[in-house]
Amino acid sequence: MNEILRIENLSKSFGKKKVFENLNMSLEEGKVYGFLGKNGEGKTTLVRIIMGVIPADTGKIFYENKKINFKDSNYKKEIGFIPEESIFFGRMSIKELLDFNGAFYPTWNTQKVESYLERFSLDKKTRIKNLSRGMKLKLGLIVTLASEPKILILDDPTSGLDVPTRHDFLKEIIRELSEAGTTILFCTHLVHEIEGIIDQLGILNLGQLILDEDFQKIKSFTRRIRLSFDEPLKDEIKIDGILTKKTNGNKCEMVVYPWTEEKRKKLEDLKPTKIEAQPLNLEEIFVNFVS
Amino acid sequence: MFTKIFFKEWRDNLVIFSIAVLFMLALIVLKLSDLKELTLYVFGMFLLLFLPFSGLLIGSGGFYSEFKDNAWIYLFSRPIKKEKLWIFKYLSLLSILAAIFLIFFLVKQFLPGLNEIMKEFKVPGELKGLFSFYTYLVLPILVFTISFSLSILYEKQFAIFSISVLIGAGLAFLLQQYYIFLWTTYLYDGELKGFQILIAFSFILSSILTFRKSDFSQAGRKIFNFAKYIMLFLALSFALATAWIAKGDLFTGKKEIEPYYSREYKGDVYLGTYIKGFILRYNSRSGKVEKVGGKAKSIDPRFSISGEKIAFFIDIKNRGRWYDNLWVMNTDGSNQKALIESQKPMSRFYNLRFWGNCLLSPDGSKVAFITVPYTRNIVGTFPSLWWMNTDGTGLNSQALDFSRFTDFNLLAWPESTNSLIFGIKEKSSDYKIVKVDLEKNVQQTLVESVLLGPYLVRVSPDNNSLAVRFRDKLEDKEIFTVLDLRTLAKRVIYKADSLKLGDIRWSRKGDKVAFSMKNEILVYSLKEDKIIKTIPWSYRFGSHYDWLLNDEKFVLDDVLNQENYLRVFRKDFSEEKEIKIPDSIETPGYLWGLGNRALIYDGGKPSLWRVDLNTQKWKKVY
């Protein structure tokens, strides 16, 4: 698989507040990358830097192995971006905005525009200022997808939407794109929504990318381990990869990544009366990683 | 892409354009209804208020929709270079202003009679100095550019509008101080017509750089970046303009030559300038303009040239005060030396300042000048006449009995008399010509009530005669006379109730004097004691005629069939030929006859031209 986007040592601060420092990550072509983080961790800042909306302080970004700068604009023809809130010129009608936007993209597909308009039941004559949030999201989708981007970047676009709309967006649209081979970077804090669709998972916490791994691998190798002993443990349990740990008398519960046979054997050496290893869902994985 | 942005901006600003159209409709209706006063009123409102106001309004609303709709993220994530976006928007909005100008000009041109009415429009007194046609056109574009450049900084259109007005006023003040600086440093005296372009470009570049490089999520830093760029570019603009002027290239609209202070000497013409440390000389042998001098910082154009020498004043600034210096040099610019440096504390002239001009004796061995005490108001002080040898020795002075003088200039140093002739204007009295005996310290008034003195007082080439116009109060007539400075005899050339006298020009030999009156040039022969020729002429004030070829020919510039011509006359004043003055010479002004060539100064597009009277070929020499 080819690397389509690569970020090297990216740092950004707003005044004295450091958002992230020396961030490194890469997107493989055709994959769906879930990018998680709590509110205010810097996900939006990162995607805005990628899209050239704001400059980074230091670091490099490579698109298809070519370095892109803040002042570059050509690469944006191949990247679609749906921000957290789809905001356009309120006075324009849907048609006017689509015409306006289409002029930026040589690959603008007017048939797709018509097709999506029909699918989303949007009336071209409607003024943008009169659209609901959900309708604006749909319009944002059309604006982005009609240019047939190679990469689609979504910055928490579904927050604030009702469940049916979210479902439609996530399960239908994203899946379609993914199957068509579009690379997707999906930034969100609504963890449960992306579990069924992502290939790669990244977690941003306290300015660092603390996890950047194949999602199935993470799922397979993250375990909640429950141990029971005859007596309360005197010594600390020392194995690598403990994300969280709780001890209650003679019981101990911890989340471990990566969970390996070697670690199991180490724990068995402590002679527990019971040892259980349970898989976690994405939400639980996220919570434990950022704790 | 440009067309999309173009139509978007036009749609957003349609209201302003519609108001312009309404103005034009109002003008048309009022004109057709013959309501002249109202037409002028509406025209005035449009010109003085609406045009600059619409420039401000359109500009300050440049990025208003982006702020209002918070559409920056959308816009910046589009595949278009930010500077391109800025330029497209700027040009789209500028086209709206251009369209407003266009409809105005179309209405002005094609509505019969409207143009004539508009010509009667008078700018209100207080604003007169501020407004010219140039301002009407340039000001709206300039304020539009400034406000559009600022519109990237803040969302509130009214704030941008107000700040633009303040910045515009601030820049006008700054420019005024800059002109004063140029004037006091003798670099330049006038308005820099092209400077507004530099200011506009400073704002454009600052705005584009800020737009391109700044993080729009940090408003404070964005404003700081803009401030940084604009200060840099404005400083560069001022530095560039100053360096350009100092170097001497004419970037400005103001003449650098002062033809009024020209002197013809031994076939060459010496021209004074206010902005150079040298005198310009047209060398009739080489046909080129040369610089004479250069050691002094700037030379007062009221220099004196005689006896192969040039005497001149310069100003020196020292510890916040200006001091006068008197210098001499040879006519080829060599041997420049200061005779008086009043800034030196031990100098006799430390608390004095020079007044009027300096004057060399015919052989160049002496120089005379006037001083007054260094006070703000010279009325009530007594001037002193000084003279000294041009080698720096023999300094003498004499107090002059004119405490109420306001204007003073030295005129002649007649031969074989140890006297000086000067003109003086005292408060509440007319200009008069006075002779002072340097040995006996006796002052004698030679002519009173001199009209247009010192502008129309002409000394003969040999320094022994003075052509002057004065009012004889006894006869109640204006008299044009030639005064013999040795015998003091007056020769009446012309007399009338009122003389509309133009220029006076002596022949090289001093035996004839030409002068213009209404629509004629008259030539008086001293030898024959009569007017020997009257030439019909299109009267214009200024120096438009001269002798050449050792007085063998006479040439003047005239207007024939609305075109400019040089008319050449033989020695007997029969007309020899007419030479068309090229249209590229906008306003023929001063004329000098040199050998077989005439030198003409174009006052319209400051330049010097030469024509060979034989070949009739013209050449721009400066």
Interface residues (C-beta under 8 A of the other chain):
Chain A: F14 G15 R48 M51 G52 V53 I54 P55 F70 K71 S73 N74 Y75 K76 K77 F81 P83 S86 I87 F88 F89 G90 R91 M92 D99 F100 N101 A103 F104 Y105
Chain B: M1 T3 K4 K8 R11 D12 S65 K68 D69 N70 A71 W72 I73 Y74 F76 S77 R78 P79 I80 K81 K82 R212 K213 D215 F216 S217 Q218
